[in-house]
Amino acid sequence: LRFLGLVASIDPDRDGVPESVRSAHSAGIRVVMITGDYLKTAVAIAQNVCILRKDDDVGVSAVDCARLRPGDTYLPHHEMDRLTASVRVF
């Protein structure tokens, strides 16, 4: 057996998405992305389409959806509101 290499792929951003996100930001709209992607993948995509900026604290601005439901119980409403007020990527 010989190792020949690795292959990776990524779906490109759709045309116009970064511009649409910037336009929404300019209009005062808070853009949030909810995805089933692995968190690091979601962060990379969100940065590419301008939902997250390079200087954002990813630990605050992006979380795995599991944080909304630790164990098998959803967070209480006040905690959910506090968390979702600062998170832009789930």
N, C-alpha and C positions, 0 to 999 in steps of 0.2 A: 504494500500500500504506500502510495506517495501523496504527499500534500501538494496540491496544485495551486491553491489560492482561495480567496474568499470573494463572495459576490454580495453586494448590498444594493438595495433599491429604495427609492423614495418617490412618493407621488408628488409631482410639482404642485405649487400653489396655483390655484385657478387664476386666470387672467383677471386683473382688476381688483382682486381682494385687498392687497395692501392700500391701494388708493381709496377704496370704499371705507376701510377702517380709519384711515387718516381723515377722510371727509366726515365720518361719524364723530370722531374725536373733536374735530373743529366745530361741529354743531352742538357739542356738549353731551353727546351720547356716550355712555359707558358701554364698551363692547366686551362681551364675555364669551368665552369659547368652552363648550362642554363636549368632551370627546371620550371615546373608549380607549384611546391610545395610552401606551405606557407614558408615565409622567414626563420623562426626559424627552421623549418624542414630541409630546404635546407642547412642552416648553419651546423646543426648537421651532416647531411650526408657528406657534404664537409669536415668537420673535421675528420670524421671516415675514409674517403678515402684519406686523406692527401692533399687535394686541399687547405684547410685552415689549418693553424697551430693554436694551442691553444693561442699563443700570438699575433695573427693577430687582428687588429682593425676591428671588424665585420662591424662597421658603414662605413668603407671605402672599405673593401674587398667584402662585400655582399650587394646587393640592390635588392629591388623589381623592376621588369621590368617596373612598372608604372613610375619610375623615368626617364625612357627614353622618356616617352610621357606624360608630365604633361598636364592636360587638354585633348585636342584632337590633339595636335600638337607635333610631334617629336622634340627633341632638335636639334638645329643647329649643323652642322657637327663638328665644332670646339669644342663645348661643349660635344657632344657625344664622340669624340676622347679623350677628357680630362677625362671624367668619365670612359670610358671603359679601359683606360690605367692602372687603379689601381684596378678595380673590377674583381674578379675571380668567383663570384657566382651571378647569376641573377635568 
